[in-house]
Amino acid sequence: MKKIKLLVTSDIHYHNESNLNWLEEISKSNKIDNLVIAGDLGDGNLFEDALFCLSEIFYNTHTNIYVICGNYDLWHDYKTINEMINFRYKQCIKYNVNFITNPIELEIFNLTWILAMNWYDYEIPDKLLSNDFYWNSKEIYNDDAKFIHFDSTFYDENPDITLSNKLATNIITALEKNKHKSVGIITHIPLNSIQTMYSTAVQKYGKVSPAYFINGKLGEYINKFSNIKKIIAGHIHNHQITIINNIEIITIFNEHYYSE
């Protein structure tokens, strides 16, 4: 049986067991040490069903399972972001799964992988990114506006930016801590605008700014870290590999996974 030290997938958007048939087939012929789902495991109430399915697939395999918080993982009719994060933590603990918001580190071969949640960056200069446009049109271009609810801990006039800055600071702190190591980053929201060229959402809505689907400000900042070798993200429902500034930028989607 072949050993896979790290398998990374994203955007499973679980609806039923068939969503994970491909992963079950891989698990039958490979010993997977670490499985990372880089966000959007299950939509709304299907999140726990997805966890149950994962627990069945990897029962008694000793696979470490990590789920990075994605935007769909926070969807709810009335719970706030903070309430949803706490709720997801409890669900994941029940199935012995690690739910990731704050950065954690995995040492795989000669690379330190930083797993972390991040968020959209609406601060990139763009005529479509004014506060008026944000408040009046965000719901048109991003369904998160309908199902993700901010609470009183977000006091900024743009709560998405408040969350984005907080999570970006956590990632930068983790990078500073590991600045003398070769590093890879795994997160949900892409960090480079080149990835959004193939975003189904950008294609669907045409004129909407790519900044509605990435955190480009954080992406620009981390270019200062010459020790970053790979960045893996999901979210845009496409699969591509690009080299930018000697960093391998990998976008994954469901069965289009990354492994080593």
N, C-alpha and C positions, 0 to 999 in steps of 0.2 A: 504493500500500500504506500503510495507516494505521500510525502509530508508537505503540507503547505503551511509555512510559518505565519503568513498573513494573507487573508482574503478580504478585500474591501468591495462592497457594493453600496448602492444608494437607490432611493426613490422606488422602493418596492410597491408602495401604495396598495397594501394588502387588501384584497377583496375576498379571497377564498384560498384554499390550500394550493390550488393550481399556480398561484403567484410564485410559490416557492418550490415548485417541482424541480426546476433546474438546480437549485441549491441542494436539494435532497440527493439528486443524482451525483453531484460532485462529492458530497459527503460520504457516499457509499464506496468510492474508489480512492479517496484521499483523506488523510488525517489532517484536519485543519486545527492548528494551534490557536489562532486568533481570528475571529470573524468581526469585522467592523461594518456596521450599517451606517452610512454617512448621511442619515436624515431621511425623514418621510417614510418611516416603516409602515405605519397604518393610518388611514384617514379616520379621524374622530373616534367613534366607539369601536372601530375595528383594530385599534392598536393592541389591545390585550389579546384578541384572537390571534394576531400575528405573533405575539410573544409565546402563546401556547403552541402554535405550530412550530416555531423555532425550537422550543423545549422538547418537542416530540422528535424533530429531526436529529437533534444533537444530544439526545438522551444517552447518558453514560459514555460520552465521548471525550470528556474533559476539555472541550473547546471553550475558550474564553470568548464571551459574546459582548460586544460593545455597541450601543445604539446612541449615535450623536443626535442631539435634538435638532430636528428640522422644522420648517414652518408649519407643515401639515400636522405634525405631531402636537401642535399647540391649538389646533382648531377645536372650538367648542361653542355651543349656543350661548353660554353665559359665564363660564369660568374665566378668570383673568389669566394672563400669562404666568404670573407667579403661582397661582393656584394649580394651573395645568402642569407646570414643572414639578411641583411637589407631588401631584397626583401620578405623573408618569414615573417618578422615582419609586414610589411605593409599588406600582404595578411591576416595574422591572425587578425590584428586590424579590418579589414573590416568585419570579421565574429564574432567579439567579443570573440576571442580565444587568450589565453596567450601563446606566443611563448617563450620558455625558453632556454637561453644560460647561462647567469649568474645565480647563485643560488638564489632561493626564498624559503620561509619557509611556510609550512602549519601545523597548530596545529590541530591534529585529535586525540580525546580522550586524552590519556596520552603520546602521542608521537609527537615530532616535526619532520616533514618530510622535508628533504632538497631535492629539485628538481633541477637538474643541468645537463648541458651538460659536457661530458668528451670525451676523444679521445684515440686512440691507443698509447701504449707505446712500442717503439722499442728499449728501452735501456736495457732490461733484458739481462744478459749475455747468449749468445747462438751462436753457430757456424753459424747458419743460419741468424744472425742478423747483419752481418757486413755491412758497408756502401756500399760496392760493391754489395752485395747481395740485399740490399734495392733498390738501383737504377736500377739494371739490372733485377731483378726478381719480384719486388713488383707487377707489373701489371699482372703477371701470377697468383698470389695468391689472389689478392685483386682488384676487378674491380673499386674500388674508384680511383685508379691511372689513369683510363681513363676518369673519369667524374668529379673529384674534382680538382679544380685549385687554387693553392696558388698564392698570389700576393706579392708585394714588401715589405709588412709588416713582412714577414717571411724570416729573413736573415740567419737563422741557416743552416748549410749544410744539415740538415735533417729537412725540414719544418714541418713534422708530429710531431717531438719531440718538436719543438717550440710551436705548438698549444697545444699539450698534457700538457706541463709544465704550460702554461698559465692557462688552464682550471683547472688543478689539484690544482694550487695555490688558485683559487677561491673557490674550494670545501673545502680545508683545512682551509681557512679563515672562512668559514661558520661554520665548525665544531668547531673551536676554540671559536667562538662567542657563540656556544650553548653547550659548554663542561659540563655544569652543568645540562643539560636536557637529558632525554632519546631521542635518535635520530634514525630516519630511513633515508636512502638515496634512491632516485629513480633517475636512470640515464640510458643511453642507452648501452654504452660499458661496459661489465662485468669487475669486479674488482678482480676476483680470477680465477686462472688457472683451478681449478676443474670444472668450468662451461664449459670450452672449450672442455672437454672430449667428450661432446655430441654435439659439434658444427657441423652442417652439412658441413660447409666450411672446417674444419679440417679433417673430414672424407673424403670429396671429394678429397682434395689435398694430403692427406696422410702425407708426410714428412714435410710439412710446420709447422713452429713453432707456438704453440698456442699464442705466444706473438703478432702475427699478428692480433689477434681478441680480445685482452683485454688491460686493463691498469693495469698490475700487480704491477708496481712500486707504483702507488697510492694505490692499494689494500693493499700492505704490510705496507705502511705508516699509513693508517687509522686504522690498527689493534691496534695502540697505544691508540686509543680512546675507553676506556672501556664502554662508554655510548652509543655506537652504538648497536642497537638491531636488526635491519633488513636492508638488502640491496637488492633492487629490480633492475634488469637490464633486457634488452632484447638482441637483436642483433644476438644471435646464433640460433634462430629459433627452440627452444626446450623449454620444460617446466620441471622444476625440483626444488626441495627444499632440501637444504643441511645446516647442522649446522656446523659452523667453528668458533672456539674460542668464543662459546656462541652467535654468530651472526647468525641469520637466513638468509641464502643466497637464494634468490628466483629469478628464471629466468622465464620470461613470454613470451608468443608468441600468438598474435592475440586473439582468443577466450579463450585461456588458461590464464585467468586473475587472478588478486589478488583483493580481496575486504574486506572491514570491515565496 
